[in-house]
Amino acid sequence: VSQTENNTLVFQGWGAGYADIVKENKLFEHYYKELGLVPDGEFDQFMEAMREPLPSTIRITGYKSHAKEILHCLKEKYFKDLQELEIEEQKIDAPQPLSWYPDEQAWHTNISRKIIRKSPLLEKFHQFLVSETESGNISRQEAVSMIPPLLLSIQPHHKILDMCAAPGSKTAQLIEMLHSDMDIPFPEGFVIANDVDNKRCYLLVHQAKRLNSPCIMVVNHDASCIPTLQVDVDGKKDVLYYDRILCDVPCSGDGTMRKNIDVWKKWTTSNSLHLHGLQLRIAVRGVEQLAVGGRMVYSTCSLNPIEDEAVIAALLEKSEGALELADCSGDLPGLKWMPGVTSWKLMTKEGQWFLDWSEVPSSRHTQIRPTMFPPKDPEKLADMHLERCMRILPHHQNTGGFFVAVLVKKAPMPWNKRYPKVTLSVPSPTPEGTPQEAVEDPPEEKSDTKGTEEAPKGSKQDKLCGPPPSKKIKLFGYKEDPFVFLTEDDPVFTTIQSFYDLAPGFPKLNVLTRTHDGKKRHLYMVSKELRNVLLNNSERMKVINTGVKVWSRNSDGEEFGCAFRLAQEGIYTLQPYIRSRIIQVSVEDVKVLLTQENPFLNKLEDKAHAQAKEMVMGSIVLKYIPNPNNPAEPQCPIQLCGWRGKTSIRAFVPRNERFHYLRMLGVEVFRDKQGLGQKSKDAETEANDKMERDVEEGEDVDLENGGENLSEPQTDSGLKESSS
């Protein structure tokens, strides 16, 4: 069984260890032939596509102001280099944009992951991909995985819940959409990204951190009983309902056979029968927390109606008209998809078929449930409009297989209507310690669910979970440090305020640290709405990570007026509030700062040199403002953290971001083996490759407490001016 998003890219290759797996499964072929999901005459094409490697796919991070610069760099340099190439007797196809993804921000090609990592001809392209991915400027993600966030129609003010988020490529898309207007440092909305697996939450943190957003929070809960949160609204406690929910549930993953090759031998119909109950419980918990008028996308990377239409039909039936399927046929022009089906049957792993619940012997009642079959009433079935569901077949556009349905909430769920207190301010907890919003888990729904859904083996007791009692959560896995918000009169602000001349509107209350005791090492910022969530739910939820780092303690700075230096990851959030310590730099200045180690102040051009001389030592902002009259230079602002020393100046920028900005300026960045010791080069390549593989494959990577990677700049010999 695979999580639907085992897919943070995708330079797929067959690789060692897969040679012995035969891409045959007679039960699979028999099952899908019999179901008739593939159009007449196309089944052979469908199976042929399933046996082919998946194309490589990359997505440019759209919200960043330099997305156009990256697209230009890709098209004019790297993609041109790939044309007419032949590697290992395979002709490389020129990359093409995905026709249905907006603004040419997603591309695919037939280069396998194995070839791109191993071929010397593609070494520069590979280095580009690795460093730009780490910098958050591109995401390497399977094409069909990009669809659910696009169908959510996200606006910057939306409160979003991603229920089963790890490893996080869809979460990254959600964050991007929230920040679509770069002029707003703190969008009103936020993303709460949840995953049940504690270790995979750290992979999620790594993915989200690349985007440097103050509006993301990673939490660790079972999605089927994720707690109801409260927020403060005009001094009263209110239930938090989400405007948008991504419900990308765990599934059997038979749509991923092109990249997860072991699915060929592991696939059986039992997988979907075991998962159906869990999928339905997660979906029900999602719509309970959806605001009226809100939108939830349910998705799987399975083609099986038991995990797809059956879950949607059961959800619609339970909702008694509170939910409806949205018609998204016009939302992604260029995307080919098959409408959802209204009839299907069920097969056991022994090959026995059942058309209806009445045919199922009582000995099978624990494995097969009534909600797995289509509704009997033709009128009710027609009203559901299951044809509005979307099934993506691999042979139609050379993708993985996928299913997606968009639900709109028209009214409170029927079991909520009986309890009007839910939508009002929530009273104090009852003496037993259970808040009254727990009425979302009514007796009627419990008994109904227990009789109709079966949990997968090893899962929790089968029931629809309401919010848990208001008691301290038992922590599992890593012990997280607390989140402590600073007060407006906290002593650290005294020197920070004067040193950086913070604007009066700077939201001091949004600054937090991760320790109650001792000196504060790092200061983070979250948006106003996330602060509200954190303050009102500290004992309800297990928060793994939130906020973006804006300052780090630097004892050397204390003698110059401030013990906190600026952190590069938070500079775009913080800079709008900083009114001093800013040096305006030119393209040539940026090149000097990023290619030379501690250059003397006089290496800067006259304007920047004059500004630097006037400044006392300490942390600074190096700001490049584009000149629209010179289109040859980057047309996006660049902001770097730096340090003004006694006679020199340096940029404090992580290595991959350093490489990114140099590429934008036309400087070729390539770690040539001649310029590095072979041993260290190989070790670095191996480490990069391992991280890349782990992130791509959704592996458990211990990314907790990772270092800041403030590497030294390359010397001039490692870089050269691009001819393009």
C-alpha positions as MATLAB code, in Angstrom:
seq = 'VSQTENNTLVFQGWGAGYADIVKENKLFEHYYKELGLVPDGEFDQFMEAMREPLPSTIRITGYKSHAKEILHCLKEKYFKDLQELEIEEQKIDAPQPLSWYPDEQAWHTNISRKIIRKSPLLEKFHQFLVSETESGNISRQEAVSMIPPLLLSIQPHHKILDMCAAPGSKTAQLIEMLHSDMDIPFPEGFVIANDVDNKRCYLLVHQAKRLNSPCIMVVNHDASCIPTLQVDVDGKKDVLYYDRILCDVPCSGDGTMRKNIDVWKKWTTSNSLHLHGLQLRIAVRGVEQLAVGGRMVYSTCSLNPIEDEAVIAALLEKSEGALELADCSGDLPGLKWMPGVTSWKLMTKEGQWFLDWSEVPSSRHTQIRPTMFPPKDPEKLADMHLERCMRILPHHQNTGGFFVAVLVKKAPMPWNKRYPKVTLSVPSPTPEGTPQEAVEDPPEEKSDTKGTEEAPKGSKQDKLCGPPPSKKIKLFGYKEDPFVFLTEDDPVFTTIQSFYDLAPGFPKLNVLTRTHDGKKRHLYMVSKELRNVLLNNSERMKVINTGVKVWSRNSDGEEFGCAFRLAQEGIYTLQPYIRSRIIQVSVEDVKVLLTQENPFLNKLEDKAHAQAKEMVMGSIVLKYIPNPNNPAEPQCPIQLCGWRGKTSIRAFVPRNERFHYLRMLGVEVFRDKQGLGQKSKDAETEANDKMERDVEEGEDVDLENGGENLSEPQTDSGLKESSS';
ca = [
       0.000    0.000    0.000;
       1.425    3.373   -0.896;
       0.554    6.894    0.154;
      -0.757    8.763   -2.894;
       2.028   11.231   -2.854;
       5.075    9.020   -2.954;
       6.132   11.225   -5.768;
       8.173   14.322   -5.184;
       9.690   13.869   -8.644;
      10.331   11.732  -10.772;
      13.326   11.467  -12.820;
      12.098    7.885  -12.983;
      14.423    5.147  -14.058;
      14.161    1.453  -13.617;
      17.404    1.261  -11.679;
      19.176   -1.681  -10.060;
      17.080   -4.186   -8.190;
      14.058   -3.920  -10.455;
      15.365   -6.037  -13.333;
      13.767   -9.226  -11.991;
      10.265   -7.785  -11.573;
       8.060   -8.932  -14.409;
       5.493   -6.294  -15.293;
       2.614   -8.754  -15.440;
      -0.391   -9.257  -13.181;
      -3.188  -11.338  -14.696;
      -5.625  -10.552  -11.862;
      -5.104   -6.815  -12.429;
      -5.739   -7.135  -16.183;
      -8.802   -9.327  -15.682;
     -10.248   -6.976  -13.047;
      -9.900   -3.751  -15.043;
     -10.984   -5.358  -18.319;
     -14.152   -6.588  -16.606;
     -14.870   -3.203  -14.977;
     -14.730   -1.430  -18.351;
     -13.088    1.755  -17.081;
     -10.883    1.967  -20.190;
     -12.666    2.958  -23.440;
     -13.375    0.208  -25.985;
     -10.381   -0.744  -28.083;
      -7.865    1.077  -25.817;
      -7.087   -1.616  -23.222;
      -3.901   -2.800  -24.939;
      -2.660    0.802  -25.138;
      -3.531    1.250  -21.454;
      -1.502   -1.817  -20.421;
       1.385   -0.860  -22.712;
       1.560    2.604  -21.123;
       1.510    1.024  -17.650;
       4.685   -0.893  -18.520;
       6.568    2.167  -19.788;
       8.741    4.350  -17.503;
       7.078    7.531  -16.311;
       8.242   10.791  -17.945;
      10.388   13.170  -15.893;
       8.399   16.175  -14.704;
       9.400   19.465  -13.088;
       7.325   22.400  -11.898;
       8.574   25.957  -11.500;
       7.606   27.580   -8.197;
       5.076   30.005   -9.557;
       4.676   32.595   -6.821;
       8.308   33.625   -6.646;
       8.971   36.825   -8.550;
      11.831   35.195  -10.434;
       9.709   32.326  -11.853;
       9.932   34.002  -15.258;
      13.704   34.227  -14.933;
      13.945   30.499  -14.147;
      11.657   29.625  -17.058;
      13.811   31.761  -19.356;
      16.967   30.078  -18.029;
      15.485   26.598  -18.562;
      14.197   27.285  -22.070;
      17.170   29.235  -23.399;
      19.946   27.224  -21.820;
      19.247   23.781  -20.380;
      16.394   22.673  -22.637;
      18.299   23.770  -25.746;
      21.280   21.687  -24.619;
      19.012   18.627  -24.408;
      17.799   18.808  -27.996;
      19.127   16.260  -30.490;
      20.944   14.400  -27.697;
      21.241   10.628  -27.827;
      22.260    8.795  -24.651;
      22.669    5.026  -24.378;
      21.022    4.686  -27.797;
      17.967    6.558  -26.558;
      16.984    9.759  -28.348;
      16.205   12.453  -25.803;
      12.906   14.231  -26.452;
      12.961   17.997  -26.118;
      11.088   18.944  -22.907;
       7.512   20.089  -23.495;
       5.216   22.123  -21.228;
       2.218   20.286  -19.767;
      -0.628   21.644  -21.881;
      -3.034   21.949  -18.954;
      -0.715   23.575  -16.383;
      -0.956   27.414  -16.329;
       1.796   29.711  -17.641;
       4.197   26.995  -18.870;
       5.220   26.321  -15.278;
       5.327   22.504  -15.574;
       7.423   20.501  -18.065;
       8.015   16.858  -18.949;
      10.502   14.834  -20.990;
      11.385   11.163  -21.528;
      14.750   11.349  -19.730;
      14.791    8.750  -16.969;
      16.062    9.534  -13.491;
      18.847    6.992  -13.926;
      20.118    8.653  -17.117;
      19.939   12.179  -15.745;
      21.941   11.227  -12.648;
      24.589    9.162  -14.419;
      25.190   10.700  -17.847;
      28.188   13.093  -18.041;
      26.367   14.957  -20.845;
      23.618   15.888  -18.404;
      25.830   16.673  -15.403;
      25.193   20.439  -15.551;
      21.444   19.929  -15.884;
      21.489   17.498  -12.964;
      23.369   19.945  -10.729;
      20.904   22.658  -11.734;
      17.937   20.477  -10.781;
      19.372   19.419   -7.423;
      20.339   22.906   -6.251;
      17.212   24.659   -7.578;
      15.023   22.012   -5.924;
      16.792   22.506   -2.587;
      16.336   26.280   -2.968;
      12.603   25.846   -3.513;
      12.650   27.377   -6.988;
      11.507   24.232   -8.731;
       9.642   21.184   -7.458;
      10.144   17.814   -9.007;
       6.723   16.267   -8.932;
       4.675   13.759  -10.894;
       2.312   15.439  -13.369;
      -0.973   13.989  -12.045;
       0.005   14.957   -8.497;
      -0.178   18.607   -9.576;
      -3.912   18.394  -10.389;
      -5.643   18.473   -6.940;
      -4.189   21.827   -5.772;
      -5.126   23.433   -9.102;
      -8.755   22.336   -8.650;
      -8.973   23.867   -5.161;
      -9.091   27.423   -6.622;
      -7.035   28.882   -3.775;
      -7.036   32.572   -2.829;
      -4.554   34.288   -0.426;
      -7.193   34.590    2.341;
      -8.133   30.886    2.418;
      -7.633   28.690    5.458;
      -6.408   25.368    4.067;
      -6.058   21.885    5.573;
      -3.924   19.229    3.851;
      -5.045   16.050    5.627;
      -2.497   13.439    4.418;
       0.316   15.697    3.310;
       3.711   13.886    3.373;
       6.092   14.026    1.627;
       4.719   17.407    0.574;
       4.873   18.287   -3.126;
       1.143   19.127   -3.155;
       1.608   21.059    0.095;
       4.291   23.137   -1.624;
       1.793   23.957   -4.388;
      -0.778   25.066   -1.818;
       1.755   27.393   -0.175;
       2.681   28.846   -3.578;
      -0.941   29.638   -4.369;
      -1.380   31.298   -0.983;
       1.562   33.595   -1.815;
       0.484   34.341   -5.386;
       0.792   38.081   -4.634;
       4.428   38.595   -3.595;
       3.634   42.124   -2.391;
       1.759   40.660    0.593;
       4.370   39.338    3.092;
       1.639   37.908    5.367;
      -1.373   36.537    3.449;
      -4.487   36.222    5.615;
      -4.745   32.514    4.840;
      -2.597   29.594    5.964;
      -1.892   25.923    5.290;
      -2.064   23.324    8.061;
      -0.303   20.228    6.704;
      -0.962   17.005    8.592;
       0.448   13.501    8.410;
      -0.100   10.463   10.639;
       3.531    9.297   10.360;
       5.802   11.217   12.704;
       8.986   10.578   10.705;
       7.370   11.539    7.399;
       6.330   14.824    9.016;
       9.998   15.835    8.970;
      10.141   15.183    5.231;
       7.098   17.434    5.002;
       8.883   20.121    7.021;
      11.871   19.926    4.655;
       9.635   20.372    1.603;
       7.708   23.277    3.114;
      10.784   25.064    4.514;
      12.174   25.534    0.991;
       9.357   28.035    0.357;
      10.146   30.228    3.388;
       6.520   30.908    4.278;
       5.248   32.282    7.619;
       1.842   30.730    6.792;
       2.533   26.984    7.066;
       2.170   24.700   10.074;
       3.014   20.972   10.094;
       1.038   18.798   12.532;
       1.069   15.085   13.373;
      -2.355   13.401   13.746;
      -4.423   10.520   12.433;
      -6.407   12.251    9.651;
      -9.531   10.194   10.384;
      -9.819   11.838   13.814;
      -7.865   15.073   13.393;
      -8.975   17.387   16.219;
     -11.397   20.245   15.764;
      -9.480   23.466   16.393;
     -10.657   26.709   17.950;
      -9.811   30.295   17.108;
     -10.451   33.575   18.842;
     -12.997   35.735   16.988;
     -13.697   39.125   18.560;
     -12.811   37.839   22.004;
     -14.920   34.670   21.778;
     -13.836   31.109   21.044;
     -15.138   29.792   17.723;
     -14.656   26.530   15.828;
     -12.118   26.746   12.992;
     -13.676   25.713    9.688;
     -11.442   25.500    6.613;
     -12.171   27.188    3.272;
     -10.244   24.536    1.344;
      -9.324   20.938    2.214;
      -7.041   18.594    0.301;
      -8.008   15.007    1.117;
      -5.347   12.987   -0.708;
      -5.910    9.683    1.072;
      -3.682    6.597    1.502;
      -4.536    4.181   -1.323;
      -3.541    0.943   -3.039;
      -1.521    2.991   -5.552;
      -2.236    0.965   -8.679;
      -2.032    4.177  -10.705;
       1.676    4.372   -9.786;
       2.822    1.114  -11.431;
       4.954    3.085  -13.894;
       7.252    4.254  -11.108;
       6.517    1.952   -8.139;
       7.289   -1.258   -9.949;
       6.781   -3.543   -6.969;
       3.041   -2.757   -7.198;
       2.975   -5.200  -10.149;
       3.617   -8.180   -7.918;
       1.856   -6.870   -4.792;
      -1.429   -5.790   -6.392;
      -4.576   -7.625   -5.321;
      -8.207   -6.567   -4.900;
      -7.871   -7.049   -1.113;
      -5.837   -3.828   -0.897;
      -8.795   -1.661   -1.885;
     -11.209   -3.607    0.347;
      -8.942   -3.013    3.343;
      -8.569    0.710    2.628;
     -12.128    1.727    1.726;
     -13.301    2.218    5.331;
     -10.284    4.312    6.298;
     -10.632    6.455    3.150;
     -14.302    7.095    3.901;
     -13.595    8.013    7.536;
     -10.877   10.480    6.489;
     -13.199   12.027    3.883;
     -16.065   12.339    6.401;
     -13.736   13.970    8.931;
     -12.648   16.368    6.190;
     -16.139   17.545    5.206;
     -17.050   17.960    8.888;
     -14.311   20.571    9.160;
     -15.102   22.289    5.847;
     -16.793   25.688    5.947;
     -20.159   26.024    4.239;
     -19.337   27.281    0.728;
     -15.902   25.665    0.985;
     -14.362   23.146   -1.376;
     -12.698   19.783   -0.674;
     -10.722   17.795   -3.237;
     -10.682   14.029   -2.679;
      -7.930   12.255   -4.620;
      -6.166    8.905   -4.914;
      -3.528    7.451   -7.200;
      -5.710    4.377   -7.568;
      -8.000    3.629  -10.516;
     -10.215    1.344   -8.420;
     -13.877    2.448   -7.992;
     -13.945    0.864   -4.500;
     -11.448    3.547   -3.394;
     -12.846    6.227   -5.684;
     -16.524    6.502   -6.688;
     -17.660    4.192   -3.843;
     -16.147    6.561   -1.249;
     -17.635    9.627   -2.956;
     -21.085    8.006   -3.283;
     -21.102    6.959    0.390;
     -20.011   10.460    1.397;
     -22.756   12.101   -0.692;
     -25.359    9.714    0.717;
     -24.328   10.458    4.322;
     -24.425   14.201    3.594;
     -28.168   14.177    2.729;
     -27.702   16.992    0.230;
     -25.149   19.033    2.232;
     -22.451   18.158   -0.331;
     -22.419   18.217   -4.099;
     -19.858   17.282   -6.727;
     -18.570   20.333   -8.579;
     -18.404   20.286  -12.372;
     -14.717   20.995  -13.091;
     -14.796   20.048  -16.779;
     -13.703   23.546  -17.826;
     -11.143   24.195  -15.074;
      -8.071   22.605  -16.694;
      -8.349   22.980  -20.464;
      -5.991   20.548  -22.164;
      -6.259   17.834  -19.486;
      -7.728   14.577  -20.781;
      -9.808   12.606  -18.286;
     -12.571   10.016  -18.134;
     -15.824   10.834  -16.321;
     -16.593    8.906  -13.129;
     -18.605    5.696  -13.434;
     -22.066    5.031  -11.948;
     -21.889    1.236  -11.857;
     -19.166   -1.127  -10.736;
     -18.815   -4.521   -9.113;
     -16.525   -6.020   -6.540;
     -14.052   -8.886   -6.830;
     -12.289  -10.883   -4.119;
      -8.646  -11.883   -4.512;
      -9.874  -15.414   -5.346;
     -11.655  -13.972   -8.401;
     -15.227  -14.137   -7.062;
     -17.496  -11.261   -8.212;
     -20.311   -9.553   -6.287;
     -22.753   -7.130   -7.923;
     -24.630   -6.190   -4.762;
     -24.359   -6.338   -0.954;
     -27.216   -8.843   -0.849;
     -24.994  -11.372   -2.648;
     -22.213  -11.188   -0.057;
     -22.188  -14.195    2.308;
     -22.163  -13.346    6.021;
     -18.684  -14.848    6.357;
     -17.413  -11.954    4.179;
     -19.264   -9.178    6.024;
     -16.193   -8.107    7.976;
     -14.220   -7.581    4.756;
     -16.889   -6.341    2.341;
     -19.194   -3.483    3.373;
     -22.409   -2.049    1.878;
     -20.738    1.318    1.084;
     -18.467   -0.441   -1.437;
     -21.389   -0.913   -3.854;
     -23.170    1.697   -6.029;
     -26.409    3.154   -4.595;
     -29.442    1.087   -5.681;
     -31.915    3.946   -6.131;
     -31.529    5.172   -9.778;
     -32.879    8.640   -8.951;
     -30.520    9.085   -6.016;
     -27.641    7.850   -8.167;
     -28.465   10.331  -10.947;
     -28.642   13.209   -8.435;
     -25.100   12.414   -7.256;
     -23.607   13.254  -10.682;
     -20.744   10.786  -10.221;
     -19.786   11.498  -13.841;
     -18.277   14.759  -12.512;
     -15.460   12.733  -10.910;
     -12.275   12.670  -13.017;
     -10.207    9.552  -13.741;
      -6.880   10.131  -15.509;
      -5.678    7.134  -17.543;
      -1.924    6.761  -18.221;
      -2.104    6.262  -21.997;
      -4.096    9.432  -22.702;
      -1.334   11.934  -21.872;
       1.629    9.774  -20.844;
       1.086   10.202  -17.081;
       0.420    8.081  -14.006;
      -3.106    6.941  -13.183;
      -5.157    9.176  -10.900;
      -8.643    9.916   -9.551;
      -9.940   13.264   -8.328;
     -13.327   14.585   -7.184;
     -14.200   18.133   -6.107;
     -16.850   18.503   -3.406;
     -18.597   21.740   -2.463;
     -20.323   22.087    0.914;
     -23.770   23.666    0.542;
     -24.962   23.325    4.157;
     -23.786   21.980    7.530;
     -23.518   18.199    7.694;
     -26.840   16.687    8.827;
     -25.455   15.514   12.155;
     -24.248   19.085   12.820;
     -27.633   20.678   12.104;
     -29.091   19.003   15.175;
     -26.522   20.820   17.284;
     -26.678   24.534   16.436;
     -24.132   25.359   19.157;
     -21.371   24.169   16.834;
     -21.575   27.266   14.649;
     -21.777   29.655   17.606;
     -19.126   30.511   20.146;
     -18.099   27.392   22.048;
     -18.945   27.404   25.780;
     -16.496   26.430   28.469;
     -15.580   22.741   28.695;
     -17.938   20.521   30.650;
     -16.732   19.228   34.042;
     -15.608   16.002   32.394;
     -13.211   18.045   30.273;
     -14.876   17.414   26.896;
     -15.651   20.595   24.925;
     -19.194   20.753   23.639;
     -18.063   21.005   20.033;
     -17.521   17.258   20.335;
     -21.159   16.974   19.265;
     -19.716   16.629   15.755;
     -19.428   12.944   16.638;
     -23.133   12.165   17.300;
     -24.501    8.844   18.547;
     -26.480    8.403   15.314;
     -23.372    8.683   13.162;
     -21.348    6.335   15.349;
     -23.850    3.513   15.146;
     -24.374    4.044   11.414;
     -20.677    4.005   10.689;
     -19.951    0.966   12.751;
     -22.494   -0.952   10.740;
     -21.255    0.138    7.339;
     -17.484    0.527    7.318;
     -14.629   -1.826    7.982;
     -11.202   -0.660    9.068;
      -8.084   -1.999    7.399;
      -6.169   -4.589    9.383;
      -4.158   -3.045   12.161;
      -6.039    0.258   12.116;
      -7.752    1.860   15.081;
     -11.226    0.784   16.210;
     -13.642    1.509   13.376;
     -15.610    4.663   14.134;
     -16.046    8.227   12.979;
     -13.869   10.276   15.273;
     -14.991   13.586   16.623;
     -12.581   15.920   18.355;
     -10.721   14.300   21.237;
     -11.206   15.349   24.851;
      -9.525   18.602   25.794;
      -6.606   17.011   27.569;
      -2.877   16.971   27.125;
      -1.884   15.013   24.037;
       0.352   12.016   24.536;
       3.400   12.674   22.394;
       5.007   10.051   20.215;
       8.227   10.175   18.234;
      10.436   13.225   18.585;
       9.832   15.547   21.517;
       9.194   18.981   20.075;
      10.289   22.237   21.706;
       7.451   24.561   22.726;
       6.378   27.567   20.655;
       6.701   30.679   22.797;
       5.383   34.006   21.504;
       7.212   37.168   22.492;
       5.428   40.084   24.107;
       5.613   43.565   22.591;
       7.846   44.734   25.445;
      10.259   41.782   25.289;
      13.819   43.087   25.902;
      15.144   41.562   22.635;
      13.107   44.097   20.650;
      14.898   47.060   22.236;
      18.126   46.665   20.261;
      16.483   45.027   17.205;
      14.045   47.956   16.890;
      16.730   50.629   16.919;
      19.404   48.714   14.967;
      17.136   47.853   12.013;
      14.754   50.816   12.464;
      11.668   48.599   12.285;
       8.534   50.263   10.881;
       5.743   51.046   13.389;
       3.524   48.425   11.756;
       5.947   45.581   12.464;
       3.863   42.776   14.084;
       5.946   42.020   17.187;
       3.239   39.724   18.526;
       3.810   37.370   15.572;
       7.415   36.663   16.625;
       8.078   33.411   18.454;
      10.957   31.342   19.752;
      11.318   27.642   20.611;
      12.433   27.825   24.215;
      11.122   28.973   27.587;
      14.541   29.011   29.223;
      17.918   30.571   28.542;
      18.932   32.837   25.711;
      16.790   32.935   22.597;
      18.847   31.421   19.736;
      16.482   31.918   16.813;
      13.436   34.110   16.265;
      10.660   33.001   13.902;
       7.572   34.701   12.508;
       4.116   33.372   11.730;
       1.106   35.096   10.211;
      -1.560   36.646   12.456;
      -4.066   33.857   11.741;
      -1.578   31.057   12.496;
      -0.721   32.791   15.772;
      -4.419   32.673   16.614;
      -4.484   28.913   15.893;
      -1.330   28.199   17.924;
      -2.421   30.164   20.982;
      -5.843   28.544   21.165;
      -4.942   24.903   20.527;
      -1.628   24.172   22.225;
      -3.049   21.141   24.062;
      -5.262   19.943   21.214;
      -2.681   19.366   18.519;
       0.855   18.159   18.083;
       2.733   20.806   16.127;
       5.932   19.628   14.448;
       7.016   22.923   12.906;
       5.762   26.353   11.947;
       6.984   29.825   11.040;
       9.941   31.149    9.103;
      13.262   32.049   10.731;
      13.912   35.798   10.609;
      16.763   36.393   13.095;
      19.555   34.279   14.598;
      21.655   35.125   17.628;
      25.173   36.252   16.822;
      27.187   37.168   19.884;
      29.740   39.074   17.746;
      27.015   41.530   16.825;
      26.324   42.537   20.399;
      29.265   44.930   20.553;
      28.014   46.689   17.389;
      24.498   47.247   18.686;
      22.462   44.078   18.093;
      22.961   40.428   19.034;
      20.670   39.188   16.256;
      21.636   38.915   12.603;
      19.134   38.571    9.776;
      18.374   35.067    8.427;
      18.208   34.626    4.663;
      15.125   32.384    4.736;
      13.008   35.106    6.327;
      14.359   38.106    4.466;
      11.465   38.476    2.006;
       8.992   38.379    4.924;
      10.970   40.774    7.119;
      12.514   43.265    4.706;
       9.334   45.328    4.100;
       9.521   46.354    7.782;
      13.276   47.182    7.838;
      14.117   50.856    7.230;
      17.866   50.924    7.815;
      20.893   48.664    7.233;
      19.978   48.388    3.530;
      22.637   48.657    0.808;
      21.387   48.950   -2.757;
      23.576   46.792   -5.004;
      24.005   46.379   -8.759;
      24.247   43.183  -10.815;
      28.051   43.457  -10.704;
      27.981   43.942   -6.921;
      25.881   40.786   -6.491;
      28.333   38.808   -8.644;
      31.245   39.998   -6.479;
      29.428   39.221   -3.236;
      28.443   35.713   -4.321;
      31.720   34.658   -5.942;
      34.350   36.166   -3.647;
      34.983   35.411   -0.023;
      34.875   38.558    2.133;
      35.612   41.074   -0.644;
      36.906   44.482    0.462;
      34.343   47.273    0.560;
      36.068   49.015   -2.363;
      35.240   46.036   -4.605;
      31.657   47.336   -4.660;
      30.583   49.928   -7.216;
      30.554   53.558   -6.084;
      26.923   53.803   -4.912;
      26.999   50.647   -2.777;
      30.526   51.437   -1.554;
      29.401   54.853   -0.291;
      26.378   53.355    1.527;
      28.499   50.614    3.125;
      31.095   53.090    4.394;
      28.399   55.021    6.271;
      27.239   51.910    8.141;
      28.516   50.492   11.399;
      29.554   46.854   11.469;
      26.899   44.158   11.688;
      24.086   42.485    9.792;
      22.808   44.152    6.598;
      20.341   43.723    3.725;
      21.818   43.702    0.214;
      19.037   44.761   -2.127;
      19.005   44.594   -5.929;
      16.218   46.582   -7.599;
      15.655   45.690  -11.278;
      16.032   48.319  -13.963;
      13.163   48.004  -16.480;
      15.271   49.941  -19.021;
      17.877   47.168  -19.067;
      16.040   43.924  -20.004;
      19.366   42.035  -20.209;
      19.536   42.134  -16.398;
      17.212   40.137  -14.098;
      13.800   41.781  -13.893;
      13.058   40.553  -10.385;
      14.147   42.015   -7.035;
      16.881   40.156   -5.137;
      17.414   40.458   -1.391;
      20.400   38.932    0.353;
      21.487   38.896    3.973;
      25.010   40.134    4.515;
      27.548   41.253    7.088;
      29.388   44.540    7.044;
      32.819   43.823    8.531;
      35.616   46.197    9.456;
      37.054   46.487    5.942;
      35.108   43.852    4.015;
      31.578   42.720    3.302;
      30.084   39.270    2.785;
      26.821   37.620    1.793;
      25.275   35.126    4.246;
      23.462   32.960    1.717;
      23.099   29.144    1.659;
      25.036   27.473   -1.147;
      22.112   26.424   -3.338;
      20.521   29.852   -3.176;
      23.893   31.391   -3.997;
      24.057   29.223   -7.123;
      20.481   30.155   -7.998;
      21.108   33.895   -7.958;
      24.334   33.533   -9.936;
      22.469   31.612  -12.635;
      19.923   34.426  -12.792;
      22.830   36.808  -13.420;
      24.247   34.706  -16.263;
      27.140   33.187  -14.303;
      27.744   29.529  -15.100;
      27.684   27.519  -11.888;
      29.236   24.124  -12.303;
      31.238   22.184   -9.747;
      33.910   20.874  -12.086;
      35.761   17.797  -10.865;
      39.093   19.443  -11.776;
      38.439   22.206   -9.289;
      37.643   19.875   -6.403;
      39.396   16.954   -4.795;
      38.003   13.817   -6.412;
      37.299   12.150   -3.092;
      35.384   15.059   -1.629;
      33.573   15.598   -4.924;
      32.428   11.978   -4.996;
      31.337   12.118   -1.354;
      29.374   15.298   -1.994;
      27.738   13.827   -5.100;
      26.822   10.695   -3.189;
      25.284   12.727   -0.345;
      23.358   14.909   -2.802;
      22.139   11.860   -4.707;
      21.001   10.149   -1.510;
      19.061   13.196   -0.355;
      17.585   13.558   -3.827;
      16.501    9.904   -3.927;
      15.029   10.037   -0.429;
      13.002   13.166   -1.137;
      11.836   11.849   -4.525;
      10.766    8.521   -3.112;
       9.182    9.865    0.074;
      11.708    8.063    2.258;
      12.029    8.788    5.959;
      14.776   11.389    6.148;
      15.838   12.696    9.513;
      15.676   16.382    8.711;
      15.103   17.527   12.243;
      17.379   20.276   13.494;
      19.173   20.569   10.155;
      22.034   23.057    9.940;
      21.720   26.374    8.227;
      24.231   25.499    5.519;
      25.839   28.905    5.407;
      28.602   27.645    3.201;
      31.500   29.722    2.069;
      31.261   31.181   -1.420;
      33.044   29.527   -4.315;
      36.290   31.057   -5.428;
      36.392   32.693   -8.842;
      37.979   29.612  -10.404;
      34.833   27.545   -9.873;
      32.565   29.918  -11.790;
      32.554   31.434  -15.197;
      30.479   33.924  -17.131;
      27.820   32.280  -19.269;
      28.091   32.838  -23.001;
      24.328   33.010  -23.309;
];
